Each structure stands twice: as structure tokens, then as C-alpha cells.
Amino acid sequence: MIQISGLSKAYGRQIIFNDIDVTVNSGERVGLVGRNGHGKTTLFRMILGQEYPDEGVITVPNGYRIGHLSQHIAFTEKTVLEEGCLLLPKADDGRDESYKVGAVLHGLGFSTEDFDTKPSSLSGGYQIRLNLAKVLVSEPNLLLLDEPTNYLDIVSIRWLVKFLRSWQNEMIIITHDREFMDSVTTHTLGIHRQKVRKIEGPTDKLYQQILIDEEVYEKTRLNDERKRKDVEQFINRFRAQANKAKAVQSRIKALARHEQREKLTDVKNLDFAFNDAVFTGKQLMAAEGLSFSFDPAVESLIDNLDLFVGKDDRIAIIGKNGRGKTTLLNLLAGELEPVNGTITGHPQLKTAFFGQTNINRLDLSKTVEAEIMDVHPDHSRGAARKICGAMMFEGDMALKKISVLSGGERSRVLMGKLLVSPANLLLLDEPTNHLDMESIDSLIEAIDAFRGAAVIVTHSELVLHAVATRLIIFDRGEIRVFEGTYEDFLQCVGWSDEGAVTPESSLGQLGQIDKAKGLSKKDLRRLRAEIITNRSKTLTPLQKRITAIEEMINGFEKRIDIDTQSLLIASTKGDGHAIKDLTKAIHETKEHIENLFSELEDVTAEHDAKMKKFEDQMNDLQEVG
């Protein structure tokens, strides 16, 4: 376990932590959340001894080993496998356990051929993956992971989820991917307003509790303010009357003893909408026979692809790194020319392109405001400032030069430039990189509300589940269009590297158990194992959501009990203001409960229907066996 007591940290006038206490107990897997710049990485660095608190202590047991994902690249061994084995604990009996390293490397996307290559010859992304493999096999008491999904593709991320779910020691993880975090953690630790709060459960539960606490705080503050004004009026009215002197002094002392609550400052969120351009047709863009290769002597990244983009499509491009996802988006954006085939846009087509390399095109010598105005010089400065504000560059922040901005801030500038011009087709390449959870939520809402089409390259399953209705999939050595959602793809096809469910390999899960007759017992066991695995992957998130909803309902019901008691007291005292506020609060809470019960009914029905489907599959398989 690790214990943090009385920890405070500030950089100049900026307070990061103020007297925080938290304990990570044995076996807990903790998700660390908070806005960018609020201290998540700073806390990691203090746990590692790379920075020191202004006050307080961090206590760890003797012999407690901490492993962390380092962005520092320094390899010493000749091959990837040898480098991966550097931190592997020695077996007590001297056995060679390098197979463990091999399994992790495979899971992170390395091929067997990669094992004998020089670490220094790897791309930057794969060098980070090698560092991740080293820390995962080192079996530390506490595993610290800061954005471990950076540089991972979607298949490797899904493997990492399975690995971390089985982690037996302590873990603290920072990630902007809410779905990834919730799928591997047991607890959530939030940094908010220079304090920390830790709860058992997913991120939603923490944020819901923070919201409730701040609502209670604000109502209490307003009630205190009304009481304070009443007392001040009494003091001012009777200060000069001798017969009231004792009562006046009593109230003056009471005011001095009662600490005045400060109004909570607003926490800024990205708040924006894409600018819709008029489109009266049905099809924005069509690609026919599209092929592309950077080298004619090498196999094409994209070969004979046919694609149409409808006026309100939400298309996600998914697959492993290096397969051609960004290349395809660049082709659709007109950044590259196809080797063969054509891309035809409607005469009314207007695109907005967010590309990985576009951030490098920002002029380092210009201000945020100037970059926004460059897109449309005829726009007023006020209009530019409005966009800057939406991207969280308010006031003088808009005059900061690009050269001093972080990667995340530059990403927001680029997003702001997209908002200036009207568009009916968004082309977005990993738009969630550098964004925190709240900003990702805002982006998803903006994409959902956009009255046009969007084509998105992403590894985020959160984004895929939230917006994608069609897919372009790079897998099994080919590229193809899948007409359906990401959940449809996982259930009907799946990823090849996961021993995925396919019509050929898992007939039972596609309702074709009867075709499994005559299979060997080994094949039947494999089918049974696949059904059990997919049952767990499908039902576990639903069961977690059911539990979370039930806990929220219990919390709201307790809140109604408390407010009802307060209402009785207020009624007895004849406190009209309190009666009004409490009645309104009880009514709003009951509405929350009704909405939650409605959601609970839907989720439970979905869970039960899918449970029955899996039970039917298992029963059918038993009859075949």
C-alpha cells in the first residue's frame, strides 16, 4: 500500500494540491482523473521521487517496488527480446521465463520477427511500446501508467485491457480514455479544486458525487448568505440601542465564528459546435477503385476501395498502426493523390480537416487569436475571440504565442480553426489526443450535433461506441467497409488477432450451432470457451452499469430523506426560503430517480436478453456435444 498525508504543492501562485490525504490499499487498481494541468502527472512524479512536495509525506513500505512507464528512451541490449527481458524477475528455480516477455510483446503488436531487431531501429511509437512491455513484466508492487494507450492501436489496447484486469498488485493509471479506465480499475481518484477524492467504482460515480456535493455546498452557501445578511441588518438596526447591546454583541461574535463560504469558481469546459454548411444532396463524396502506395515496389496500403459518404454519415476508420488509416483520410482530404481510382466530391462539398501533421503547420510566432483570424481574415476580432473562448483561451490567454503552448493547447487551437469556416464533412484524425475526459465528452457532443457527415480515425472505443454508424476496417491484410456499428463488428466479425468470432471459426455464436455437429471435443471446448469469453465481455459492462445506477438511486433516495427532514424543520420554523429551496430540490431529485429507473429498466432488459442469447448458445452447444 502507499499512503499520502498532508500533501501540498504549488508552482508560484498556482496551487496544485492543498493538504491532501489518500491511501492506495493492497490490490487496488486506481484511475487518476482531473483536468489537464490540475496535477495528475505532478502526483506521479512525487510518488517516484522526481519532484518533492512543499508539505506532507508519501509513505511506502520497505522493499516496495514502483514501476512506471517512462517516455525516456535508453536501450542497452542488442535485440527487442533481450531488452524486454531486462526487468523480468529471475525465477527461483532458474528457469528461462522469456516466454512471458514474448507474450506481452505479441500483445502490444510486435511480431516474432521483431524480437531479433535492434530496439533503436524501431519507430518512436514502438520504442514506447517496448518500454511499456518492460514495465509490465517487471511485476512491481505499484504500477504507475501515464497515458499507456498513446502509440497503441485498437487491437493492442484491447489486449492491454485484459492484461490490466488481471493485475494482482496496486496500480494507478492516468488516461484520457474514460472507457479504457473504467474497464480496468477498481477505484477512481479525482483531483478537483486542489483536493482529492477517492471512491470505489467508475469515473461516472465520482463525477456524480462531486456534482451532488457541489450542489449541496452552493445551496448551503446561499442559505448562509441570507442568514448573514439578516444578522447584519439586525446589528445595523440595533447597534445604537443600549437595551439591545448584549444581543448585538452576541450576533457580532457569532458572525466572527461562522466561517464564510466562498463561491465556487466555474470549472471551464470546451463548449463549442461545428459550423454547418448547407447541403441539399444525398452523397457528399464517392471513391471508386481507390488504390495508394508510397512505393510501387511495396504492396499497396489501400487497394481497390469503393466508398461513399452520405450527408449524415458517421464513419470510423479503424485498425492497427501503419496499415493506412491516416493515409486514407489524407486521400479523402486531398492531401494526397491516389495512384489509381477516383475521389469525387459533390459541388456543395466543404470539408474541415483535423490532421496529425496539421498541428505542426501552426505558426509558432503567431498568437492563438492570429491563428484563428488567419482562417478568415474578414472575420472580426470579436468573432475570433469568441472562438478562442470556446477553446478555453479566454481574455489574454488568446494572446499567447503558439510556441509556448502545450501539445494539448495546440490541438485546441487547431480545433478552433475548424470552427471558423462552414463545413458539411468533418475529417478528423485522432481528435481526442491531448484532450482530457471532459473535453472528449464535449467533442463527442459536438460531432453528434453536427448536421453533416464525419469520417474519424480513432483508437478510442469510447468514441467508436458513441458516434460510429459505419466502419472502414484495416484487418486481415485487407481494407473493407462494414455497414454497422462497432458493437456489431465485434459481435459478428471481431479482430483477427483476438481469435475473433467469425462465421467459420465460431459457428455457435452466430446462431449456427447445428453446423458444429461432428466437430471434435477439442473444437467444441474451443467454441464453449469463446462463448464464455464473449458473454463476459458483453455482460460485465452492463452489470457494472446496473450496479452503478442502483447505487445512484440509493444515493438520491437518501438525499430525499435528508431534505424531507430539513423541510419538516423549515416548516416548523416557518422559513419560507428554505421551504421553497428544499421543495424544489426534492422535486428535482425525484425526477433524477425516475430517469434512472427508466434507464435501469432498459439496461436490465438488454442484459437479460443478451444473457438468454448466451444461455441458448450454451444449451445448443451441449446438445451438439
C-alpha positions in Angstrom: 0.0 0.0 0.0 1.0 3.6 -0.4 -0.1 6.5 1.9 -0.1 10.2 1.1 -0.6 12.6 4.1 -0.9 16.4 4.2 0.5 16.8 0.7 0.7 20.4 -0.6 2.3 21.6 -3.8 2.4 24.9 -5.6 4.2 26.5 -8.6 4.5 30.2 -7.7 0.9 31.4 -7.2 -0.6 28.3 -8.8 -1.7 25.9 -6.1 -1.8 22.3 -7.4 -2.6 20.4 -4.1 -3.7 21.8 -0.8 -3.3 19.4 2.2 -4.4 16.2 0.5 -4.7 12.7 2.1 -5.2 9.5 0.2 -4.3 5.8 0.6 -4.0 3.2 -2.1 -4.6 -0.2 -0.5 -3.4 -3.6 -1.4 -4.7 -4.9 -4.8 -6.5 -1.6 -5.7 -6.4 -0.5 -9.4 -7.0 3.2 -9.2 -7.9 5.5 -12.1 -6.5 9.1 -11.6 -8.7 11.7 -13.2 -8.7 15.5 -13.3 -8.5 18.3 -15.8 -5.3 18.9 -17.8 -2.8 20.9 -15.7 -4.5 20.0 -12.4 -1.6 17.8 -11.1 -2.1 14.2 -12.2 1.5 13.9 -13.7 2.9 16.0 -10.8 1.5 13.5 -8.3 3.1 10.7 -10.3 6.4 12.5 -10.3 6.3 13.0 -6.5 5.4 9.3 -5.9 8.5 8.5 -8.0 10.7 11.0 -6.1 11.3 13.1 -9.2 9.6 16.1 -7.6 9.1 17.0 -3.9 6.0 18.3 -2.1 6.1 21.7 -0.4 4.5 20.0 2.6 3.4 16.5 3.6 4.8 13.0 3.1 4.4 10.0 0.8 4.9 6.7 2.7 5.7 3.3 1.2 6.6 0.1 2.9 10.2 -1.2 3.0 11.1 -3.1 -0.2 8.1 -1.7 -2.0 8.9 -1.6 -5.8 7.3 1.0 -8.0 7.3 0.5 -11.8 6.3 3.3 -14.3 6.0 3.8 -18.0 8.9 6.0 -18.9 8.9 8.2 -22.0 12.7 8.4 -21.8 14.3 6.1 -24.4 17.5 4.4 -23.4 18.1 0.9 -24.7 21.2 -1.2 -23.9 20.6 -4.6 -25.4 21.1 -5.9 -28.9 17.6 -7.2 -29.6 14.0 -6.3 -28.7 13.5 -9.6 -26.8 16.7 -9.1 -24.8 15.7 -5.5 -23.9 12.3 -6.7 -22.9 13.8 -9.2 -20.5 15.9 -6.7 -18.7 13.4 -6.1 -15.9 12.0 -9.6 -15.8 12.3 -11.1 -12.3 14.5 -14.2 -12.1 12.7 -17.4 -11.5 13.5 -19.1 -8.2 14.5 -22.4 -9.9 16.5 -20.6 -12.6 14.0 -21.4 -15.4 14.0 -19.3 -18.6 10.8 -17.2 -18.5 11.4 -15.1 -21.5 8.2 -16.6 -22.9 6.4 -14.1 -20.6 8.1 -11.2 -22.4 7.3 -12.7 -25.7 3.6 -12.9 -24.8 3.5 -9.3 -23.7 5.4 -8.1 -26.8 2.9 -10.0 -29.0 0.0 -8.5 -27.2 1.5 -5.0 -27.8 1.7 -5.6 -31.5 5.2 -6.9 -32.0 5.7 -9.8 -34.5 8.0 -12.7 -33.8 10.4 -11.3 -36.5 10.6 -8.1 -34.5 12.1 -9.9 -31.5 15.5 -10.1 -33.1 15.6 -6.5 -34.4 17.6 -3.7 -32.7 15.5 -1.6 -30.3 17.0 1.6 -31.8 15.6 0.6 -35.2 12.0 0.7 -34.0 9.8 3.7 -34.7 9.2 6.1 -31.8 5.8 4.5 -31.1 7.2 1.0 -30.9 10.0 2.2 -28.7 7.4 3.4 -26.2 5.6 0.0 -26.6 8.9 -1.7 -25.7 9.2 0.4 -22.6 5.6 -0.5 -21.7 6.4 -4.2 -22.1 9.4 -3.9 -19.8 7.5 -2.3 -17.0 4.5 -4.8 -17.4 6.8 -7.8 -17.0 8.8 -6.4 -14.1 5.9 -7.2 -11.6 6.3 -4.2 -9.3 4.2 -3.7 -6.2 2.8 -0.5 -7.6 2.4 0.1 -11.4 2.2 3.7 -12.5 0.9 4.2 -16.0 0.6 7.7 -17.5 -1.3 7.6 -20.8 -0.3 4.0 -21.6 -2.6 3.9 -24.7 -0.6 6.5 -26.5 1.0 5.0 -29.6 -1.1 1.8 -29.2 -3.6 0.7 -31.9 -7.1 -0.5 -31.1 -6.1 -4.2 -31.0 -3.2 -3.6 -28.6 -5.4 -1.5 -26.4 -7.9 -4.3 -26.2 -5.1 -6.7 -25.2 -3.9 -4.3 -22.6 -7.3 -4.1 -21.0 -7.3 -7.9 -20.5 -3.8 -7.8 -19.1 -4.5 -5.0 -16.6 -7.8 -6.6 -15.4 -5.8 -9.5 -14.1 -3.1 -7.3 -12.4 -2.9 -8.5 -8.8 -0.8 -5.7 -7.2 -1.6 -2.0 -6.9 -1.9 0.2 -9.9 -2.5 3.9 -10.6 -3.4 4.9 -14.2 -3.8 8.2 -16.0 -5.7 8.1 -19.3 -8.0 10.4 -21.3 -10.0 7.3 -22.4 -12.8 7.0 -19.9 -14.0 3.6 -21.2 -10.5 2.2 -21.1 -10.0 3.4 -17.5 -13.4 2.1 -16.2 -12.7 -1.3 -17.8 -9.5 -1.9 -15.8 -9.8 0.0 -12.5 -11.5 -0.8 -9.2 -11.4 2.7 -7.8 -11.3 6.3 -9.1 -9.2 9.1 -7.6 -10.2 12.6 -8.7 -8.2 15.8 -8.4 -10.6 18.6 -8.1 -10.3 22.2 -6.8 -6.8 21.3 -5.3 -8.2 18.5 -3.3 -8.6 14.7 -4.0 -11.5 12.4 -3.6 -11.3 8.6 -3.9 -14.2 6.3 -4.3 -14.8 2.6 -5.2 -16.2 2.4 -8.7 -16.0 4.0 -12.1 -15.4 7.6 -13.1 -19.2 8.4 -13.5 -19.7 7.6 -9.9 -17.0 10.0 -8.8 -18.2 12.8 -11.0 -21.8 12.3 -9.9 -20.7 12.5 -6.2 -18.7 15.7 -6.9 -21.8 17.2 -8.6 -24.1 16.4 -5.7 -21.5 17.7 -3.1 -21.1 21.0 -5.0 -24.9 21.4 -5.3 -25.2 20.9 -1.6 -22.3 23.3 -0.9 -23.8 26.0 -3.1 -27.3 25.7 -1.5 -25.7 25.8 1.9 -23.6 28.9 0.9 -26.7 30.8 -0.3 -28.6 29.9 2.8 -25.6 31.1 5.0 -25.5 34.3 3.0 -29.2 35.0 3.6 -28.7 34.3 7.3 -25.6 36.6 7.4 -27.5 39.4 5.8 -30.3 39.1 8.3 -27.8 39.2 11.2 -26.0 42.2 9.7 -29.3 44.0 9.3 -30.1 43.3 12.9 -26.7 44.6 14.0 -27.0 47.8 12.0 -30.6 48.4 13.1 -30.0 48.0 16.9 -26.3 48.9 17.3 -27.1 52.2 18.8 -29.8 50.9 21.3 -28.4 50.3 24.8 -31.1 47.7 25.6 -30.1 45.6 22.6 -26.3 45.9 23.2 -26.0 42.4 24.5 -27.9 40.8 21.6 -25.9 42.9 19.1 -22.6 41.8 20.6 -23.7 38.1 20.6 -24.5 38.3 16.9 -21.3 40.0 16.1 -19.3 37.2 17.8 -21.5 34.6 16.1 -20.6 36.2 12.7 -16.9 36.1 13.5 -17.1 32.5 14.5 -19.0 31.4 11.4 -16.6 30.9 8.5 -17.9 32.5 5.3 -18.1 30.1 2.4 -16.5 31.3 -0.8 -18.5 30.9 -4.0 -17.1 28.1 -6.1 -15.4 29.3 -9.3 -16.6 27.8 -12.6 -14.5 25.0 -14.0 -14.1 25.8 -17.7 -15.1 23.2 -20.3 -14.8 23.1 -24.0 -18.1 24.4 -25.2 -18.4 24.5 -29.0 -20.3 23.5 -32.1 -19.1 22.9 -35.6 -20.3 25.3 -38.2 -22.8 23.6 -40.5 -22.6 24.3 -44.3 -25.7 24.0 -46.4 -26.0 20.7 -48.3 -29.1 19.7 -50.3 -27.9 16.4 -51.9 -27.6 12.9 -50.5 -24.0 11.9 -51.2 -21.1 14.2 -50.2 -18.2 12.1 -51.6 -17.6 8.9 -53.5 -14.4 6.9 -54.0 -14.1 4.3 -56.7 -11.3 1.8 -57.2 -9.1 3.8 -54.8 -5.6 2.5 -54.5 -2.4 4.0 -53.0 1.1 3.1 -52.2 4.1 5.3 -51.2 6.4 2.8 -53.0 5.4 1.0 -56.2 7.7 -1.9 -55.3 5.8 -2.4 -52.0 2.3 -3.8 -51.5 -0.4 -1.1 -51.7 -1.7 0.3 -48.4 -5.1 0.8 -50.0 -6.2 -1.4 -52.8 -9.4 -1.0 -55.0 -11.5 0.6 -52.3 -15.1 1.7 -53.1 -16.7 4.1 -50.6 -19.5 6.6 -50.5 -20.0 9.2 -47.8 -23.7 10.1 -47.1 -24.8 13.5 -45.9 -25.1 12.5 -42.3 -22.8 9.5 -42.0 -20.6 8.9 -39.0 -17.7 6.7 -40.4 -14.8 5.5 -38.2 -11.6 4.2 -39.8 -10.1 1.6 -37.5 -7.2 -0.9 -37.5 -3.6 -1.4 -36.4 -1.0 1.3 -36.7 0.9 1.5 -40.0 -1.9 -0.1 -42.1 -3.0 3.1 -43.9 -5.7 4.7 -41.8 -4.2 8.2 -41.8 -3.2 7.8 -45.4 -6.8 7.1 -46.4 -8.0 10.2 -44.5 -5.3 12.3 -46.2 -6.6 11.0 -49.6 -10.1 12.0 -48.8 -8.9 15.4 -47.6 -7.0 15.9 -50.8 -3.6 16.0 -49.1 -2.5 13.0 -51.2 -3.3 11.9 -54.8 -4.4 8.3 -55.4 -2.3 6.0 -57.5 -5.4 4.6 -59.1 -9.1 5.3 -58.8 -11.0 8.5 -58.3 -12.5 10.6 -55.4 -15.4 12.7 -56.4 -16.9 15.4 -54.2 -20.3 17.0 -54.5 -20.2 20.6 -55.8 -21.5 21.8 -52.4 -18.9 19.8 -50.5 -17.0 21.8 -47.9 -14.5 19.9 -45.6 -12.9 20.6 -42.3 -9.7 18.6 -41.8 -8.1 17.9 -38.5 -4.8 16.0 -39.3 -2.0 14.7 -37.1 0.6 16.8 -39.0 -1.6 19.9 -39.1 -0.5 20.9 -35.6 3.0 21.3 -37.0 1.7 23.8 -39.5 0.7 26.3 -36.8 3.0 29.4 -36.9 5.0 29.3 -33.7 5.5 33.1 -33.9 1.7 33.9 -34.0 -0.8 34.2 -31.2 -3.8 32.0 -30.7 -6.1 34.8 -31.9 -4.0 35.5 -35.0 -4.1 31.8 -36.0 -7.9 31.8 -35.7 -8.2 35.0 -37.7 -5.9 33.7 -40.4 -8.5 31.2 -41.5 -11.0 34.0 -42.3 -9.2 37.4 -42.2 -12.6 39.2 -42.9 -13.9 37.9 -39.6 -14.0 40.5 -36.8 -11.6 40.2 -33.9 -14.6 39.8 -31.6 -15.7 36.7 -33.6 -12.1 35.3 -33.3 -12.1 36.0 -29.6 -15.4 34.1 -29.3 -13.8 31.0 -30.9 -10.8 31.4 -28.6 -13.1 31.5 -25.6 -14.9 28.3 -26.7 -11.4 26.6 -26.9 -10.7 27.8 -23.3 -8.3 30.6 -24.4 -10.2 33.4 -22.6 -9.1 37.0 -22.3 -5.3 37.5 -22.5 -4.9 33.7 -23.0 -5.8 34.4 -26.6 -2.7 36.5 -27.0 -0.3 33.6 -26.0 2.1 32.6 -28.8 1.8 29.1 -30.2 5.5 28.5 -29.3 4.7 28.4 -25.6 1.6 26.2 -25.8 1.5 22.5 -24.8 0.6 19.8 -27.3 -3.0 19.8 -25.9 -3.3 23.5 -26.2 -2.1 23.5 -29.8 -4.6 20.8 -30.5 -7.3 23.0 -29.2 -6.1 25.9 -31.4 -6.3 23.6 -34.5 -9.8 22.6 -33.4 -10.7 26.3 -33.1 -9.6 26.9 -36.7 -12.0 24.2 -37.8 -14.9 26.0 -36.2 -14.4 29.2 -38.2 -15.3 28.0 -41.7 -18.6 26.3 -42.5 -18.3 22.6 -43.4 -20.6 19.6 -44.2 -17.8 17.0 -43.9 -15.5 16.6 -40.9 -12.3 14.7 -41.5 -10.8 14.0 -38.0 -7.5 12.1 -37.4 -7.2 11.1 -33.7 -9.0 14.2 -32.5 -9.1 13.0 -28.9 -5.3 13.0 -28.5 -4.2 15.6 -25.9 -7.8 16.2 -24.7 -8.9 15.4 -21.2 -12.1 13.4 -20.4 -14.4 16.4 -20.1 -13.1 17.8 -23.4 -13.6 14.5 -25.1 -17.2 14.5 -23.9 -17.7 17.9 -25.4 -16.1 16.8 -28.7 -18.4 13.8 -28.9 -21.4 16.0 -28.3 -20.3 18.4 -31.0 -19.8 15.6 -33.5 -23.2 14.1 -32.6 -24.9 17.5 -33.1 -23.1 18.3 -36.4 -25.6 18.5 -39.3 -23.2 16.9 -41.7 -21.0 13.9 -42.1 -17.9 12.9 -40.2 -15.1 10.5 -41.0 -12.9 9.8 -38.0 -9.6 7.9 -37.5 -9.6 6.7 -33.8 -8.4 4.0 -31.5 -10.9 5.1 -28.8 -13.6 2.5 -28.2 -15.5 5.2 -26.3 -15.7 7.4 -29.4 -16.5 4.3 -31.6 -19.4 3.3 -29.4 -20.6 6.9 -29.1 -20.7 8.0 -32.7 -19.8 5.4 -35.4 -22.6 4.0 -37.5 -20.3 2.7 -40.3 -16.7 1.4 -40.3 -13.7 1.2 -42.6 -11.7 -1.6 -41.2 -8.0 -2.4 -41.8 -7.6 -6.0 -40.7 -6.8 -9.5 -42.1 -4.5 -7.9 -44.7 -7.3 -6.0 -46.4 -9.4 -2.9 -46.2 -13.2 -3.1 -46.3 -16.3 -1.2 -45.4 -18.5 -2.6 -42.7 -22.1 -1.5 -42.7 -22.9 -1.4 -39.0 -21.7 -0.1 -35.6 -18.5 -1.1 -33.8 -20.5 -3.4 -31.4 -22.0 -5.1 -34.5 -18.5 -5.6 -35.8 -17.2 -7.1 -32.5 -20.2 -9.5 -32.2 -20.3 -10.6 -35.9 -16.6 -10.5 -37.1 -14.1 -9.3 -34.4 -10.4 -8.6 -34.7 -8.2 -11.3 -36.3 -5.5 -11.1 -33.6 -8.0 -11.8 -30.9 -9.0 -15.2 -32.2 -12.1 -13.3 -33.3 -15.6 -14.6 -33.7 -16.2 -15.4 -37.4 -18.7 -17.5 -39.3 -16.1 -20.1 -39.9 -14.3 -20.2 -36.5 -17.3 -19.8 -34.1 -20.4 -21.0 -35.7 -22.2 -21.3 -32.4 -22.1 -17.6 -31.7 -23.7 -16.7 -35.0 -26.7 -18.9 -34.4 -25.3 -21.8 -36.5 -24.6 -24.4 -33.8 -26.2 -27.0 -35.9 -23.3 -26.8 -38.3 -20.9 -27.7 -35.4 -22.1 -31.3 -35.4 -19.3 -33.7 -36.0 -16.6 -31.4 -34.6 -14.0 -32.9 -32.2 -14.3 -32.4 -28.5 -11.4 -30.0 -28.7 -13.2 -27.8 -31.2 -16.3 -27.9 -29.1 -14.4 -26.9 -26.0 -12.9 -24.0 -28.0 -16.4 -22.9 -29.1 -17.6 -23.1 -25.5 -14.7 -21.0 -24.3 -15.3 -18.4 -27.0 -19.0 -18.2 -25.9 -18.0 -17.8 -22.2 -15.4 -15.1 -23.1 -17.8 -13.1 -25.2 -20.5 -13.5 -22.6 -18.2 -11.9 -20.0 -17.1 -9.1 -22.3 -20.8 -8.4 -23.2 -22.5 -8.7 -19.9 -19.8 -7.3 -17.5 -20.2 -3.7 -18.6 -24.0 -4.0 -18.5 -23.9 -5.4 -15.0 -21.5 -2.7 -13.9 -23.9 -0.1 -15.3 -26.8 -1.7 -13.5 -24.9 -1.6 -10.2 -23.9 2.0 -10.7 -27.5 3.0 -11.5 -28.8 1.2 -8.4 -26.1 3.0 -6.2 -27.1 6.4 -7.7 -30.8 5.7 -7.0 -29.9 4.7 -3.4 -27.9 7.9 -3.0 -30.7 10.1 -4.3 -33.2 8.4 -2.1 -31.0 9.1 0.9 -30.8 12.7 -0.2 -34.6 12.9 -0.4 -34.8 11.6 3.2 -32.4 14.2 4.4 -34.1 17.0 2.5 -37.5 15.9 3.7 -36.3 16.0 7.4 -34.9 19.5 6.7 -38.2 20.5 5.1 -40.1 19.5 8.2 -37.8 21.6 10.4 -38.1 24.5 8.0 -41.9 24.2 8.0 -41.9 24.2 11.8 -39.8 27.4 11.8 -41.8 29.0 9.0 -38.6 29.5 7.0 -40.1 30.3 3.6 -36.8 30.5 1.7 -35.7 27.1 2.9 -39.1 25.6 2.3 -39.0 26.8 -1.3 -35.5 25.6 -1.9 -36.0 22.2 -0.3 -39.3 21.6 -2.1 -37.6 22.3 -5.5 -34.6 20.1 -4.6 -36.8 17.2 -3.6 -38.8 17.6 -6.9 -35.6 17.6 -9.0 -34.2 14.6 -7.1 -37.3 12.6 -7.7 -37.0 13.5 -11.4 -33.5 12.1 -11.4 -34.7 8.9 -9.7 -37.5 8.5 -12.3 -34.9 8.9 -15.1 -32.6 6.4 -13.5 -35.3 3.9 -13.0 -36.2 4.2 -16.7 -32.6 3.7 -17.7 -32.3 0.8 -15.2 -35.3 -0.9 -16.9 -33.7 -0.5 -20.3 -30.3 -1.7 -19.3 -31.7 -4.7 -17.3 -33.8 -5.7 -20.3 -30.8 -5.5 -22.6 -28.7 -7.6 -20.1 -31.4 -10.2 -19.7 -32.0 -10.5 -23.4 -28.2 -11.0 -24.1 -27.9 -13.4 -21.1 -30.7 -15.5 -22.6 -28.9 -15.5 -26.0 -25.7 -16.8 -24.5 -27.6 -19.4 -22.4 -29.4 -20.6 -25.6 -26.0 -20.9 -27.3 -24.5 -22.9 -24.5 -27.6 -25.2 -24.4 -27.4 -25.7 -28.1 -23.7 -26.5 -27.9 -24.3 -29.1 -25.1 -26.9 -30.8 -27.3 -24.3 -30.9 -30.1 -21.7 -32.3 -27.8 
